[in-house]
Amino acid sequence: MVEPQFCAPRPSCGVWASLAAHGIEQKTRDMITQPGSLVLYKNRPARVMGMGDRVEIELEGGKSQRVRSKDVVLLHPGPLQSLSDLQPQEGDVETAWELLAGATTTLIELAELAYGAYTPATAWDTWQLVAEGLYFHGTPDVITVCLPEDVERERTARNARAAEKAAWESFLARARNGHTRSEDERYLKEIEARAFNQRPDSRVVRELTKTDSPEAAHALLLALG
């Protein structure tokens, strides 16, 4: 998982009294976890099956694997009977974000605020929100809650990237059918520049011809009319 770094942490808003009620400390990667615990392994959920010199975990699909304790991160101490129990939960993520914006929190606190309870299923849902990186980012122990302006800036950037990807894919589909539109001018200019050897390479030419050369670019221009 790549964690966005666009949010500036603010002073912690504190851990709810329910944290003490649970009597649970968030474990570091090298701490031993108990059977039935929900852990994070390679950014996916896993269930602890047993302990020995290594941690035996069950992965999605039912496969088991023995890993080092430092390779997993505790999300919930369980008991989790099956990974299939990790179904999407109903919650109010927007309200939780608005209440905590600019502060730091924990997985337990955020799960309780967003979903009303800290369970294996809500712990997994909450971690996916953190991993998604729009409203929150960090680790289970220290989660930064992004400010509204940071969220808006990131949402705008994501929308721009999505629009660019859609435009690129639409152009490729048209070009492969031998025609273009007026909005494709920037791609055609890139092909032309490559055909006249005015640039050392071209993503457009490489994608459409598999041979990135001036000759291939010239042939592509002819094909596209």
C-alpha positions in Angstrom: 0.0 0.0 0.0 1.2 3.5 -0.9 0.2 6.0 1.8 -0.6 9.5 0.6 1.2 12.3 2.4 -0.9 15.2 1.5 -2.5 15.7 5.0 -0.7 17.6 7.7 -1.2 15.9 11.1 -2.7 17.9 13.9 -2.6 17.2 17.7 -4.4 14.0 18.7 -8.0 14.3 19.6 -7.5 11.6 22.2 -8.5 8.0 22.5 -12.1 7.2 23.6 -12.8 5.7 26.9 -14.0 2.6 25.0 -10.4 1.9 24.2 -9.8 1.1 27.9 -13.0 -0.8 28.0 -11.8 -3.1 25.3 -8.5 -3.5 27.2 -6.7 -3.8 23.8 -3.4 -2.2 22.9 -2.6 -2.0 19.2 0.3 -4.4 18.7 3.4 -3.6 16.7 4.5 -5.8 13.9 6.8 -8.0 15.9 4.3 -8.7 18.7 2.7 -12.1 19.0 -1.0 -12.4 18.1 -3.5 -15.0 19.2 -5.4 -17.5 17.1 -8.5 -16.0 15.6 -7.0 -12.6 15.3 -7.5 -10.5 12.2 -4.2 -9.3 10.7 -3.0 -7.5 7.7 -0.6 -9.4 5.4 0.6 -7.8 2.2 -2.3 -5.4 2.3 -4.9 -8.1 2.5 -6.8 -9.6 5.5 -5.6 -12.8 7.1 -6.7 -14.9 10.1 -4.2 -16.2 12.6 -4.5 -20.0 13.0 -1.7 -20.7 15.3 1.7 -19.7 16.7 5.0 -21.4 16.7 8.4 -20.1 15.6 6.3 -18.4 12.9 2.7 -17.2 12.7 0.4 -19.5 10.8 -2.2 -17.5 8.9 -5.2 -18.3 6.7 -5.4 -16.3 3.5 -8.3 -15.4 1.3 -9.3 -18.5 -0.6 -8.5 -20.8 2.3 -4.8 -21.2 1.7 -2.6 -21.2 4.8 0.9 -19.8 5.2 3.6 -19.5 7.9 5.0 -16.0 8.2 7.2 -14.0 10.5 5.4 -12.1 13.2 6.9 -8.8 11.9 5.2 -9.5 8.5 1.7 -9.1 9.9 -0.1 -6.1 11.5 -2.9 -6.7 14.0 -6.2 -5.1 13.0 -8.4 -6.9 15.6 -7.7 -9.5 18.3 -10.8 -11.5 17.3 -12.1 -14.0 17.6 -12.7 -14.2 13.8 -14.1 -17.5 12.8 -13.7 -17.0 9.0 -12.5 -14.4 6.6 -15.9 -14.7 4.9 -17.3 -12.9 7.9 -15.6 -9.7 6.7 -18.6 -8.4 4.9 -19.1 -4.7 4.1 -20.7 -2.8 7.0 -23.1 0.1 7.2 -21.7 3.2 8.7 -21.4 7.0 8.6 -17.8 7.6 7.4 -18.4 11.2 6.3 -19.6 12.2 9.8 -16.7 10.4 11.4 -14.3 12.3 9.1 -15.9 15.6 9.8 -15.8 15.2 13.5 -12.1 14.2 13.5 -10.8 16.3 10.6 -7.3 17.6 11.3 -6.7 15.3 14.2 -5.0 11.9 14.7 -6.8 8.8 15.8 -6.5 5.0 16.0 -8.2 2.2 14.1 -10.3 1.4 17.2 -11.6 4.9 17.7 -12.3 5.4 14.0 -14.1 2.1 13.6 -16.3 2.9 16.6 -17.1 6.4 15.4 -17.7 5.4 11.8 -19.5 2.1 12.4 -20.7 2.1 16.0 -18.5 -0.8 17.1 -15.0 -2.2 16.8 -15.4 -5.7 15.4 -13.3 -7.7 12.9 -15.6 -6.6 10.1 -15.6 -2.9 11.0 -11.8 -3.0 11.6 -11.3 -4.3 8.0 -13.7 -1.8 6.6 -12.0 1.0 8.5 -8.5 -0.1 7.3 -9.7 -0.1 3.7 -10.7 3.6 4.2 -7.2 4.3 5.5 -5.6 2.4 2.6 -7.8 4.2 0.1 -6.2 7.4 1.3 -8.8 10.1 0.6 -10.1 10.9 4.1 -7.4 9.1 6.2 -3.9 7.8 6.0 -1.4 6.2 8.4 -1.1 3.0 10.4 -3.5 1.2 12.8 -1.9 3.0 15.7 -1.7 6.5 14.3 -4.2 7.5 11.6 -4.1 11.1 10.3 -7.5 12.5 9.5 -7.3 14.8 6.5 -8.5 18.4 6.5 -11.4 19.3 4.2 -9.2 21.3 1.9 -6.8 18.4 1.6 -9.6 16.0 0.8 -11.0 18.4 -1.9 -7.6 18.9 -3.4 -7.0 15.1 -3.6 -10.5 14.4 -4.9 -9.9 17.0 -7.7 -6.6 15.4 -8.6 -8.1 11.9 -8.7 -11.0 13.1 -10.9 -8.4 14.7 -13.2 -6.5 11.5 -13.4 -9.6 9.5 -14.1 -10.7 11.9 -16.9 -7.2 11.7 -18.4 -7.3 7.9 -18.3 -10.8 7.8 -19.9 -9.6 10.2 -22.7 -6.5 8.1 -23.4 -8.5 4.9 -23.6 -11.2 6.4 -25.8 -8.5 7.8 -28.2 -6.8 4.4 -28.4 -10.1 2.7 -29.2 -10.8 5.2 -32.0 -7.3 5.1 -33.4 -7.3 1.3 -33.6 -10.4 1.6 -35.7 -8.6 4.1 -38.0 -10.3 7.3 -37.1 -9.9 10.3 -34.7 -11.8 13.3 -33.3 -10.9 16.9 -32.8 -10.2 16.2 -29.1 -7.4 13.9 -30.2 -5.2 16.7 -31.6 -2.7 16.5 -28.8 -2.1 12.8 -29.5 -1.8 13.4 -33.2 0.8 16.2 -32.6 2.8 13.8 -30.5 2.8 11.2 -33.4 3.8 14.0 -35.8 6.6 15.1 -33.7 7.9 11.5 -33.4 7.6 11.1 -37.2 9.8 14.1 -37.8 12.2 12.9 -35.1 11.5 15.9 -32.9 11.2 13.8 -29.8 13.1 10.7 -28.8 10.0 8.5 -28.1 6.2 8.5 -28.0 3.9 6.7 -25.8 1.2 7.0 -28.5 3.3 5.4 -31.2 4.5 2.7 -28.9 1.0 1.8 -27.8 -0.5 1.7 -31.3 2.4 0.2 -33.3 4.5 -1.7 -30.7 7.5 -0.2 -32.5 8.5 3.3 -31.3 10.3 4.8 -34.3 9.9 7.7 -36.7 9.0 5.3 -39.5 6.3 3.7 -37.4 5.0 7.2 -36.4 4.9 8.2 -40.1 3.0 5.1 -41.1 0.5 5.7 -38.2 -0.1 9.2 -39.4 -1.0 7.9 -42.8 -3.3 5.3 -41.4 -5.1 7.8 -39.3 -5.6 10.1 -42.3 
